[in-house]
Amino acid sequence: MIVKHLCRNMGKTTKLVALALRTGAYLVVMNMSEIARIQRNFSPVPKMITFNEFINRSYFDKGISSFIIDNADLLLQQMSAVSITVISTTYSEGG
């Protein structure tokens, strides 16, 4: 797993859109408004689903082999009724 840790407005989504297009992964984004924003600002666009579709496993394409999650911190917070203050990730050399 690769973790892209960048400040707000530093091109995270741009990098993830390019990566999703290159790898064929589905891009998981916050909501339909974010999908519309990406469709307005990028061409071509990767296949995308929303956080809710991801959480509820509402995806049916048999060809899905991987996901790229934009704003994973917001996804985790959406899943919790209380504030998440710290997360840890596992780093493995070589990706």
N, C-alpha and C positions, 0 to 999 in steps of 0.2 A: 504494500500500500504506500502510495506517495501522499505526503501532506504538503499542500501549498499554503504557507502562512504569510499573508501579505496584508498591509494596511488597507483600509477602505479606499475605494477609488484608485486602486493601483493596478487594475487590469486582471483581477482574478478570473472573472467570468470570461473575459476575452481569451485568456489562456486555456480555460477549461473547455470552451466551445471548440477551439482549435484541436485540443487533445481528443475530444469526443468525436470530432469529424475524422481525425487521423486513425483512431482505434476502432471506431464503430460502436463505442460504448454509449449507453443512454445517459443523458444529462438530467440529473434530478435537481429541480429548482423549487423555490419557495411556493409559487402559486401561478395561476393562469396569467396574471398581470406580468410576471417575470417572463413567462413564455412569449407573450405578445411583444414585450420589449426586445427580447433576443431576436424574434422574427423581424422586427422593424430595423434592427441595427446590424444584423449579420446575414450574409448570404454566401454560401448555403448555410443551412442550420442543421444541427444534429437532431436525432430523435430525442424527445424530452418528455418527462413526466413530472408531476408536482409532488411535493412532500407528502400530501395526503394519499396520493396514489401509491407512493412508495411504502408508506407506513401500513396501508391497508392491503398491500400486495395486489393492487388493481392494475396489473400489467400482464399481458397475455401473449406477447410475441415470443414464439418458441426460439427465435434467434438471439435473444438477449443473453450475452455472455458476461457483461460487466456493467457497472454503474460508475459514474463520476458525479459526486455530490457537491454542488455549489452551496456554500454557506452551511457546512455541516454543523457548526455551532448552533445556528438557528433551528436546524432540524431537531437536534437533541433537545433544545429548549422547548420546541413545540410539543414534544412528547411528554413533557413533565409539567405538573401543576405548580411546582415550586422552582425557584431559581437554581440553575446549575452554575456553580461558581468555579469549579475546577474540573478539567478532564485530563486524562493521560492518554497517550498513544504509544504504541509499540514501534520502535524503530528497528528495521532489519537492514543490514548492509546489502546494497545491490538492489533495493526496491522491494 
